Amino acid sequence: MTHAETRVDARIDLGGLVIDLMDEQAAVESILSRTAQPAAADRPADPGRAGDPPLAVVSANLDHVVQFGHDGRWRRTLGDSLRPTLTDVRGEAARVDWLTLLDGAPLVAQAQRLTGRPWPRLAGSDLIGPLLDAAEAEGVTVGFLGGSYLVQRLLSRQLVRTRPGLVIAGMWSPDRSELADERASLRLAASIADAGVQLLIVGLGKPRQELWISRYGPSTGATVLLAFGAVVDFLADAIQRAPRLASENGLEWAWRLAREPRRLARRYLLDDPPGLVQIRRHSRLLSPSDTADGAREPVTTATALVPQRRAESHTTASMGSFVSPGRRAEVAVVTVTYNSESAIDQFVASLRREASSIRLRLIVADNDSTDRTVERLRAHPDVVVVPTGGNLGYAAGINTANRAAGESEAVLILNPDLEVLPGSVARLLAEIRSGEANVVVPRLVDPDGETQLSLRREPSVTRALGDAVFGSCWPQRPSALAEIDAAPESYQFGHEVDWATGAAVMVASETARRIGDWDEQFFLYSEEVDFFRRARELGAVARYEPSAVMMHAGSGSGSSPQLTALMAVNRLRYVAKYHPEPIPSLYRLAITLHETLRSHRPERRGVLRAVCDEARWDTLPGPTATQYPAKVLTGFPRGAVIIPAHNEAAVISRTLAALDPVLRTGRVEVIVVCNGCTDATAELAAAVPGVQVIESPVPSKTAAMNTGDDRATQWPRVYLDADTEISPTALRKLLEQLRDPVLAARPSFRYDDTGASLPVRAYYRARRRLPSTTRALWGAGVFGLTEAGHARFGRFPEVTADDYFVDQQFSAQEKAIVATPPVLVRTPRNVSSLLQVLRRNHRGPAEQREAQEADVAVTGRGDSASVSTTGTSRSTAWELVRSVRGPVSIMDALSYGSLAMAPRLHHRSRHLRTAAETVWERDESSRGAQPGVAQGSQESAAIS
């Protein structure tokens, strides 16, 4: 409270809810002192003073702690002098002062424990009598909001009989649809204001009444609003109060539960018990410094009512310019386009209206549009357009644009198929500036003005099951059974959220820096779920702000069975990223059920198969490189590419041709180390301008890599197999990713088994289903290291599987798999070639484990767990078992198991290496690829 006439004996914090402790007489006097102020309609106009805010009174019980405490869905709704409540529907800064009184036996008991003295329960049903008596005596106008029409008729008759002198300004009985509608609620508040109500008794039920008061209370003109729940029914004698014996002994809840079990069972038996734990663990007596009047000024924002029609906004708003690079902006607006020609003009125009009152910079990352999107953007000289170099996905586009965003107070990420309604950016920024939120999302509406269901809850197994079984048939089911928040009040009132669709998200710049890049493994869908989760893990608060409105056409990503399958698969990837078993498997069962029940729909054709078979995941839409690599060469990051080559004349020209655009920038060293070559590899490499060629007589790959390190001068460094092509886009993203805390990384890769025999194809289908292939550095024929990462081991040792060795040097947090246009890894074409590769790749890790064992035995150093010769095989076997989803996957698993075991059963001892084995072994069956088809190294592609 901020007014001297409110006498508070003490204040306590119960589970995040601040309670004003006082006796009944003090409470009644405090409330009546505020009703003595003139109603808003009777106040003289004073442009220099907006007038005192209204007083809202609530009698708090355990359910208030659950809903409005620090763990509640509507936390921070009930304001106090520490945290004022903001409402902004009238185009001005408006505030409600809350007087939160003590009610509910558990709260009374905890108050006594904290203060050492007893306190009375101040239920609304007990206070209403003295308040109405005083109102009748002093001529205070009273209004009633809530209750059915029939109950209000009964109330009217009762008041005429019992309080004939009471001045009743009006009674309003809105239905839920009216309360859930912004304009209808504003009309309702205006009607109450026109009636001149001073004391408004609000009985809409919890939490609706508190939310309605918080948002629309100042618009009613009432000086006092009583959130007294069922008091209207009590006054009308429509329902019976609990016996005094039950009330005095804290059993009123049991009385009400017995009378209305269907309505109250969930509240009393499921929802409220956790509140008991909250008030015992998180309660404190507030000191005078915590409760000093005026301890915190109300937050003000420039907030006008959402325009009646879109057409009006075009004619009344002026157009502004965007802030140029190099100058500080208040908000950097980031968007990602892909064939967005039809929407981009309207999008830019709506932002120009915002730029007339706020300093905006607009950065557009274009994902290689093939229509006239870029041409239309080039017509705006103050728009920063950044080509990504391909269709890299939404997350990669955001990251690209963020790097060009410059200095700003906040970053606003928007879909290009949005129209920003006037004032929305300012409202989002005001929420960031208030300190109440680090991430803010607006209300999204469709072109007809209907609110879109954009708010979501954290994915869980029970929510996936609920969505599978009920779908849209029961939209307002319990939150534990629904990921989509479909409650109307969730879209009418501001509150904290788990996450929201990524069409429109504002993030404080410092928070965005701490969170880091958006995860590019999610090409499309689930990237925002991941971003919001990482924000929460850092302690950031995400809020929904309904007064900021944006119109969303919702067609920017298109729609197809392939995209639907990608959405389902990315949900699985997200859960697997953050949860240990058995949660991912249970979640996958729920998603499988969801798709099984809907598999008959044409738009979901093939989705179930993709969910069940991980081998199909890399066939879903993903990053693709542009055909015009010059787009990505500007400002190319510095680094070095080292290519060890042994008799690679058949492929080296193709590998270097892919790097030719990068060579022309002069920013990347490309070093080919020809070791033990007897063919024309060196001559072919030297013919490419800019390539440094070193010839060594020693046919050793790791020795060649060390030789390349001796020549190179730049970091980070990428080690590329001579038969592996990497696009400029993929190389750029890999170099950019190699910075603290990442020490080692590789790009995405994809197996190409074209022309391979059936057993080989089965082996690699099973290989694709193993999660370990997505987490390790080996397999792509290319990896990168920072200078600090390379220093971890110094020089490459003489080992068979160099990428396996590098992978073992780093923790999961120190290495990264970069979402890039995939490097194609061509598989062997026949079983004998595959077995040759498998024998070599089995020997490499085994040799490294033996070396570690020897080091432990001789020096006593090392971790015995790291030298186990069975742990990796066992984990792979378990992955293989879990990958089985049907007859095809069973046969694939059997092929994989039998082929992977062959090297272990080979009659030649791995301890006896002949001279012939000191040279490189490789699969020759896949090296006769047609020109233009990328090949990948087989030496690491099949580590088992």
N, C-alpha and C positions, 0 to 999 in steps of 0.2 A: 504494500500500500504506500501511497505517496502523499496522503492528506492527513493533516494533524488531527482532524476530528475523528479519525479512526483510531481507537485505542486498542493496541495489541499488547497483551501482557508478556507474551513470549512467542517465538517462532521456532518450528522444528522442520527438519527435512526428513520425510519418510519415503524412502525409496525413490527419491527424485521429485516428490511432491511437497511443496512448501505449505505448511499448515499454520494458520494464525490462531493462536491459543487465547481464548477469552471466555468469560462466562456469558450466560444468556442475555443479561441486561446490557452488557457492553456490546454484544453483537447487535441487538435490536437498536440501540442508540446510534451505533456506527452506521447502520443501514439507513435509519431515519434521517440522519444528518445529511445524507446525500440526496434523499428525496426532496429535501427543502430547497435544493437548487432548482432554478427554472428549467422546464423542458426545453429541448433544442428549438422547438417551434416558437417558443416565447422569448428566446434570447435575442437581445439587440444585435444587429449586425456589427461586427467588429473585425475588419480585415486584418488587424494586427494580432488577434487572439482567437484561436480556434475553439476556446472553451475547454472546461475540464472534461476529461474522458468519463464515460459512464462507469458505474461500479457494477461488476458482475459478482454474484454471490453463489457459492457452491458448498454444500455439505458433503465432505469427502468421506467415502467409505473405502473398503478394500478394493472394490472394483475400480475406483478412481486411480488407485496406485497402479493397478495392472494396466489400465488403458492410458493414463497420463503421466506415469512415473518414468524414470529414465530408461526402463526396459519396455515401455509401452509403445504401441503403434502411434499414439497421438502425443508423445512426449513434446514438451515445450509449447503446448497449446494453452495451458493455464498459466498466464503470466503473473509476475510479481515485480517488486522493485528491483530484483536481481535480473530478471529476464522479461521485459515487457512484451506483451502480445501485440502483434501488428495486424491491422486490418487495412485494406486498401481498395475497397470497392467504390469509393466515392470520389476518387481523383485527388485525395489529399492524404497526408499522414494522419492516421487515426489509431487510437489505442484504447484498450479496455483495461481498467484496473480490476484485479481479481481479489476478492476476499474469500479465502478458502478456510472453511470452518471444520471443526473436528466432529466426525460421525463414524459409526462403525466400531464395534467392540474391540477388534484387534488394534485399531489405530489409537483408541483411548488408552488401552493398556500400555502400548509402546510409548505414548506421550508421558504417562506417569513414570515409566522407567527412566526416561531421559531427563525429566525435570524434578523428580522426587516428590511430586504432589499430584493429587487427583484432578482431573478435568471433566467437565460435564459433556455429554453428547449433545450436539446441537443439530438435530435432524431438521430438515426443512419442514416436515409435517408438524414439528413442535414450534418452530419460529413463526409460521405463517399466521397463526392466530393473533399474537401480539402485534405483528406488523400490520395486519388488516385493521385491527382495532385502532392503531395509531393513525393509519391512513384515513380512516373514516372520521376520526376526530379532527385531523388537520386539513381535510379537504384535498388530499393527494389523489390524483387521478390514477386509476388502476386499470391494467389490461391483462388479458389472459391469452396466452399463445400455446395451443396444444390441447389434446383431448379430442374425442369425437364430438360430432355435432350433438348427439343425444346427451352425452355427459355435460356438455356446455349448457344445454337447456335445463338439465337438472341443477347445475351449479347456479344458473341465473335465478331460478326459483328459490333455491336455498339461501342465496345472499340477500334477496329481497326480503325474505322472512327474518333472517338472523342479523343482517347489517343493513338496514334500510337507508342509512345515510352515506353508504359507501359510493363514491363517484366512480362508475365503471365506464371507461372510455370506449371499450370494445372487447370483443372476443373473436379470436381467429382460430380456425380449425383446418390448417392446410394438410393435404395428403402428402405422402412421401415423394411423389413425383414432383410436386411443387417445391418442396424443400430441397430437392436435389438439383433443381434448375436455377442457374445463376440469375437470370432475368426475373423469373418468378419470385425468387427470394428477395430481390431488390424491390420489386413491386410490393411485396408483402411488407417489407421494412418501411417503405414509403407510406403505405396505408396506415401503419401504426404511428408513424411520425405525424401524419395529418390529423390523427385522432387526438394528439396531445397527451399521450401516455407518459406519466412520470415513473410509475412503478409497474414493470412488466414481469409477470409471472410466467416463466417458460417451462412447459412440461412436455418436451418432445422425446424424452427418453435419452439415456446415456449411450454413446457419447454425442449423439446428434445435437442435443440442446447446447452443450458446451461449444461444439464446433460452430453451430449457427450463431451463437452469441459472439464468439471470438471474431467471426468474419463480418456479420451484419449488425451486431449490436449498436455501434455508433450511428448507423443509418436509421435506427428506429426513433432516435430522439429521446428515448427514455433515459432518465438519470440513474436508475437502478434496474438491473435485470436479475431475477432470481431463478437460478437453474435448479428447480426443486422437484424435478421428475414427476412422480405420481401424485403430487399434492393436489392437482386439479381433481383427480378422482376421489381423493380423500375428502376434499371440501364438499364435493357433490354427493357424498355418501354412496358413490358407485362401487367402491371396494372397501373392505373392512380392514382396519389397522390391526396389527398383531396385539395380542393381549399384553398388558403392562408387565406381567410376570416374564413373558418371553423377551420383551424389549430390555428390561432391567438386567437380565442374565445373559445378554448377548446371543439370544436364540431367535431373533426376528427373522434371520435368514432361513432357519428351518421351518418357521411358520409359513413364510412366503413360498418356499420350495414345495411344501406339502399341498398348498392351494393351487400352484401353477407349475407342476413338474415339467411339462413339455417345454415351457418357455424359459424356465430358470435353471433346469438341471445342468446344462452345459456351463452356465456362468458360475454357479456355486460349487459344482463338483469338479470341473475341469479347468476353467479359466482363472478363477480367483485363488486357489491354493498356492500357486507360485508367488503371489503377492505377499503371503505370510513370510516367505523366505526373504523377499526383498526388504521388507520393513525391519526385519531383524538384523540383516547384514549391512544395510545401507541406510542407516538413520543417524541423525545427529542434531544436537541442539545448536541453533544458529546464534552466533555472537552479534552484538549490536552493530559491529562494522559490516556484517553480512546483510543487515536489514535496515541500514540507514536510509531515510527517505531521500529520494533523488540520487541513489547510489549509481544509477545508470540511466542515462537519457534515452528516451524512446528513439528507435531507429526510424528515419524518415526516408521515404522514397517518392519519386515523381511517378505516380501511378494513375493513369486515366482509365476509365472504363473501356473495356474491349469494344471496338467499333461495332455499330449495329450491322453494317454491311461492308463487305470488302470494297465495293465501288466507292464508298465515301472516303476511304483512306487514300485512294488514288488522287482525289481532288483536293484534299485538305492538307496533306503532308508535303513539306518541301523536300527536295532531293539534295543529298550531300555528296561529298567526295570522300574517297578512302585515303587513309594515311599512307604515305609512301614508305618504302623500306628505309631503314636507318633512323626513323623517327619513332618515338614511343607512342603506342596506341593504348587506349583503355582496354579494348577487346580485339584480339586477333581471331577472325572468323576463318575457319578451316573447312573446306569441303572437297569431296572426291567426286570427279565426274567420269562417266563412261557412257558415251552416246546419249548425252543429256540435252541435246539441242532444243527439244520441245519445251523444256522447263527453265532453261538457264536464264533467259531474259527476265522473266518474272521474278526469279530468285534474286538476281542482282538488283533489280529495281526495288524490291522490298527492303533490301539491306541499305540501299541509298537513302531511303526514308529514315532509317535508323541513324545513318551517318550524319544526318542534319543536326542531331542533338548529342551525339556521343562519338568519340574518336575510334573509328573502326579501321582495321586493315583486313582486306579480303585476299586469302591465299587459296588457289585452286590447284589441286593435284589431279592431273588428267591421266587416266589409266588407258592411254592409247585409243582414244575415241576415233571411230572411223566415219562419223558424221561431221557436221559443221560446228560442233561444240567449241573447239579451240578457236575457230574463226570468229565466232560470236564473242568469245571472251576477249580476243585481241582487239575488239572494237572498244574496249574499256582500258585505256592506258594506265589507270590507277589500280587495276586488278593484277595481282601477282600470279602468273600461270607457271606451274612447275610440271613438266612432263615426267612421268615415272619410268618411262622406258618399256612399258608393257601393261597388260592387264594384271596387275599384281595383287588385286584384292583391296577391300576396304581398309583393313588395318595398315597395310603397307602404304596405301595412299595417304592416310592420316599421318603416319610417321614422316613421309616425304614432305608433306606440307608443313608439319610442325618444325622441321629443320629450317624452313624458310620464313617462319612466322615472325621472327624478330622479338623485340621487347614489348611486353604487354602486361596488363594487370590480370587478365583472364583469357582463356582460349575457349572459343565457342565452336563446337563441331556440329556441322549441319549437313543434312542431305540436300542435294541440289533440287529435289522435287518439292521443296518446302516454299511457302510464302510466309515471311515473318510479319505478323500483324504489328501495327504501330505500338511503340513503347515496350515491346516484349524484351528486347535486349537490355534495356535500362532496368527492367524489373529483375531479370536474372542477375545482373551485375550488382544491384542493390542487395540481393540476398547473399551474394559472395562477400560484399563489403560489410555486411552486418556481423560477420563472424560466426553466424549460425550454421553455415554450410560451406563445404569446400567444393562440392559438385552439385549442380542444380539442373533440373530438367523442367521443361515447360509442359503445358497442356497442348496436346495435339488434337486437331479437329479435321474431319474430312471436308471436301468441298461443299457439302450440304450443311456444315456447321455442327455435325454430331461429334461428340467427344470420342476419340479412339482409345481403346483399352491398351495403353502403352506402359503401364506399371507392372512390374514383375516381382516375384519372390525368388529367393535363392533356390535353385534346383535341388530336389531331393527325391528319394525313391518313392515315398508316399505321394508326393505331388505328381510324379510321373505316372504312377498307377491311377490316381484320381483323374488326371487328364486323359489317360487311355480309356478308362471305363465310362466316364461321364461326358467328356468332350465339352461341347457347348450346351448340353442339355440341362445342366445345373450350374450356371455360371457363378452364383454366389454361395458356393459350398464352403465348408470350413477351410481356412487357409492352409491347413496341413495337407489338403487334397487338391490344391489348385496352385499352379505357378502364376497364372494371370490373376491380377487383382481386379475383380469386376465390380466391387462395391461402389455404388454411386457416390457416397461421401468421400471416397478416396480420391476422386477427381474434382471434387468441389472445394476441398480444403487442403492447405499445405501441410505436409508432414514428411518425415524421413522415410526413405525407401531403400530396399535392397538393391534394385537396379531397374532400369527402364530401357526401352528400345533406343538404339543408338542414333536415331534420326536427328536428335537435337540434344546436345549435352554441353553445358558450360562448366569449365574446370578452372579453379584458381591456378595461375601459372606456376606458383611455387609447388602446389600439390601435384600438378601434371609433371613437373620436373622430378619430384620424388617417386612418383609411380613409374615413370619411364615409358618406353615405347609400348604401343599396343602390340599384342602378341600376334605375329603374322602367320602362325600356323593355322589360324582361323581365317581362311581366305575370305569367307563371307559367312556371317551368322556366328553368334557366341563370342565374338571379339569384345562386345560391350559387357557381357556377363563377366568375362575375365577381368576387364578393366575395372569395373565396379568392385569386384571382389578384392582386387589388389589395393584399391583405394581404402576399403573398409579395414583391411589388414594393417594399413598404416595409420589407422585411427581417423581417417577422413569421414566426414558426414555428407551423405547425399540426400538432397531434399527435392520435393516436387513443389513447384510454384504455379498454382492454377491461374494467376492473373497474367502470366506470360503465355500468350497463345500463338501457335503457329499452325498454318494450314498445310496438311500433308497429303499429297496425292497418293503416295504409297506404291508407286510403280517403278521406282528408280532401279531396283534390282531385277525386275522382270519376274517371270514365274514359269517353272517347268518341272517335270518329275526329277530331273537331275539336280536342280536347286533345292527341291524339297528333300531329296535324299541327302544332299550336303548339309542341310539344316539339322537333320536327324543325326548324322554322323558327327557333326561338330558338337552336338550336345553330349555325345558319348566321349569325345575327346576331352571336353571340358571336365566332366566328372572324373575321368581317369587321371587328369592332371592333378587334381586336388585331393582325391580320396584313395586310401588303400583298399585292397580287397577285404571283404566281398562287396563293398558298395558299388564299384563299377559294374560288376557282373549282375547284381540285382537291378541296377538302373537299366542295364542293357535289356534285361528280361521285360522290364516295364515298357521300354521303347518298342521292343519287338511285339508285345501285346498291342500297343497302340497302332502300329503299322499293320498288324495282322487283321485287326478289326476294320481297317479302312483300305485294305489292299484291293478291294473291288472297284475303287474309284479310279477313273482314268488318269486323273492328275497325280495319283500316287503310284503309278505303274513303275515297278522296279525298285521302289523305296525299301520294301521289306527285304529284298535280296541284298541290297547294299548294306543294310543294317546288320544282317546276319553274316556277311562275308567280308572280312577286312581286306581280302585280296582285291576287292573292287573299289576300295576307298581311293586309290591313287588314279582311278579312271574318272572320278568326279571332277567338276570344275575346279581349277586351281590356277596358280600364277602362270602366265605365258609371256614370253619375251617379245618385244616389238620387232618388226622387220626393218626398222629404221633406227639402229643403235646410236646414231649421232645425237638423238634426243637426250640421251643420258650421259653424254661425255662432258658437258659443261661442269666445271668444278669437280671433276672426277677425283676421288680420294687418292692420296699417294700410297705407295706400297711396292711390293716386289712379288713376282711370280717365278718360282723355281721349278723347272721341268727336268727331272732325271730321265734320260732316254738311252735305251740299249737296243740298237738295230730297229729303229722305229720309222724307217723310211716310208713305210706304207701308210702311216697315219700322221706323221709330224706336221706336214703341210696343212692338213685340215685343222689340226689343233691350233696352229699359229694363225691361220686365217680367221678363226673366231676371235682371236685377241688383237687382230690388226687395228680395229677402231680404237682400242685402248692404247696401243703402241703409239698411235698418231698424236695422242694428247701429250706425250712426253712426261707423264706423271707416274708411270708405272714401269719399273724395271722388269724385263722379261729375260730370264737367263736359262738357256738350254745346256745341260751338262751331259755331253755324250760320253758314256763310259763303256769302254770295251767294244765300241761299235766297229763293225766290219762292213757296213753298208754305207749308203749315202746320207745318213741322218744329218751329219754335221753340215754337209754342203747344202742340203735343202733348208735347214734352219738358218744358216748364214745368209741365204738369199732373201730373207724377210727383213726389210729395213727396221732397225731399232732393236733387233734381237741380239743379245750377247751369247756367244757360243764358246763353251769350254770343252776341250777334249781331254779325257782321262783314260789311261790304259786299263784301269781296274774296273771289272764288270760288277760293280756293287751299287745298288740303289741308294742305300743309306750313305755310303761314301760320296756318291754324287750329290746328295742333298747337302752334306756338309761342305762340299766344294762350292756349291751354289751359295751357301751362307757366307762363305769367306769372301765371295765377290760382291754380294748384295750390300747396299748401303741404306736401304729404306725399310721401315716397318709400317704396318704389319706385313707378314709374308704368307703367301699362299703356295702350297706345294701341290703341283698338278701332275697327274700321270700323263704320259706322252700320248696316250690314246683317248684322252678325255677332253671333250670340248666344253667350254664354259662361256656363256654369253656375257657381253659387257654388263647387262643388267644384273645378272647373278653375281658377277665379280664385284661390282660396285656395292651391292648390298652386303656381301660377305666382308669386304674391307670396312664398311661403315659399322658393322656389328662388332668388329674386333676392337673394342675399347672397354675400359674398366666398367663393370667387374668381369666381363667376359675375357678369358685368356686364350680360348681355342674354339674354333667353330668350323662347320662345314655347311654347304648349301643343300637344298633338297635334291633328291635323286629319284629316278624311276627306272625300274627294270624294263628292258625291251627284249622280250623272248620271241620276237618274230623269227620264224624259221627253225625254232628249236624243236627237239623231239618231245613226245608226250611226257616221258619221265622227267625231263629237264623242266618242262613247263609246270608240271605238278610240284616239283621241288620249289620253284620260285613262287608259285601261288601260296604254298604253305609259308614260305619265307616272309611274304608280304603281311601275313596275319600275325606275325610275332612282334609284340610291342618293342622288343629290344632293338629292332632295326630302325626305329624312329628316334632313339635316344643316344645312339653311339656315334662317334666320329668316323668310324670305319664304314666302308661300303660305297662311297661316292666317287672314289678315285681322286679326291681333292679335299684338303683341309687347310685351315689357316691358323696362324699363331701370332700373338702379340709378342713384343720384345720380352715382357715379363713372363709370358707363358713359355717362351723358348728357354728362358733362363732357368726354368724349373728343372730341366735335365741337361742343359748345356749343348753337347753335340749329340747327334743321332747315333745310337749304338749300332753295332752290326747285328741287326735282327731281321727276321724274315718278313714279319708283318709290321711295317712302320706305323701305319695308322692305328692298328690295335695297340701298339706300344704308347703312342701319343694319347689315345683315349684313356688309358689306365693312369695317366699322370694327373688327371684333373677330376674334381668333384662335379656333381651335376650342376651346381650353381656357377661353376667356372667355365663351363662349355655351353655352346648354343648350337641349335640346329636352325639355320636361317631359312625362312620361307622365301624361296626364289623360284624363278622359272627352273624346272627341274633339269639336272644333268642326267642324260640318258645313259644307263649302264646296260650294255649289251651282254646278255647271258651266253654261256657256251651253247653250242648247237647240238651236241650229242653227249651221251653219258660218259664216254671215255674222257672227253675234254673236261667235263664237270668234275670227274673224279680226280683228274690231275690237279685242278685248282683246289679242290677240297683237301687233298693230301698236303699241299703246300700250306694252306691256311690253317690246317690243324697243327702242323709242325711249328708254325710261327708262335702262336700263343703258348704252346707246350714248352718251347725253348725258353720263352721269357719267364714262365713259371719256374722252370728248373733253375734258371739263373737266380731268381729271387730266393728259391729254397737254399741254394748254395750260399748265397750271401747271408741268410739267416743262420745257417749252420756254422759258417766260418767266423762271422763277426758278431752274431747275436743281434743284429739290427733287422728291422723289418717287422711286418705284421703277419703273423702266421695265417690269419684269415685270408689274406690277399694272395696266398700262394696255394690255395686249395686247387687240386686238379679236378675236383668233382663238382664244385659249387656251380660253375657256369653251365656245365652239361645238365645238371639237375634242374636249374632254373629254366633252361631252354626246353627241356622235356616237359616241364610243367606248363610253360607257355604253349607248347605244341598241343598238349591235351586240352587245354582251355580253348584253343582255337577251333576245335571241332564243332561244327554246327549242323552237319548233315552228311549224306553219303559221299558227296564230292570232296568235302574237306577231310573226311576220314581217309579216302584214297590218297589225297595230297599229303596228309600227315604221315601215312605209311611210306610213301615215296621219299619224303624228306628224311624220316628216321633211318631208313635203310641206306640211303646214299650218304647221310652224315656219319653213319657208323663205319662205313667202309674204310676210311683212312685209319681209324683206330685199330682195325683188324688187319691192316696191311702187314705182310710178313717181314718187310724190311724194318729193322730197328731204327727208330728216330735218332739213336745215339751215334749211328754209323753213317756219316755223310760222306759221299764220294765226291771226288773232284767235280764231277758233272753237276752236282747239286749246288755248287757255289755260284753258278750263274743263275740268271733270272729264269724262273719258270712262268709260263703264261699260257692262256688259252689261245691257240691259233685259229680255232674254228670260227670265232666271231670277228676276226680282224680283216676279213675280206669284205667289209661292209661297203655298200654303195656310197658314192660321194654324197655328202650332205646329211648322212645319217650319223648322229653322234654316237660315240662309243665310250664306254667306261671301263676302268680297270677291273679285271676279274681277280686280281691277286687278293683283294679284300672284300669282294662282293658277296662271297659265300662263306664267310667265317661262321662256323657252326659250334 
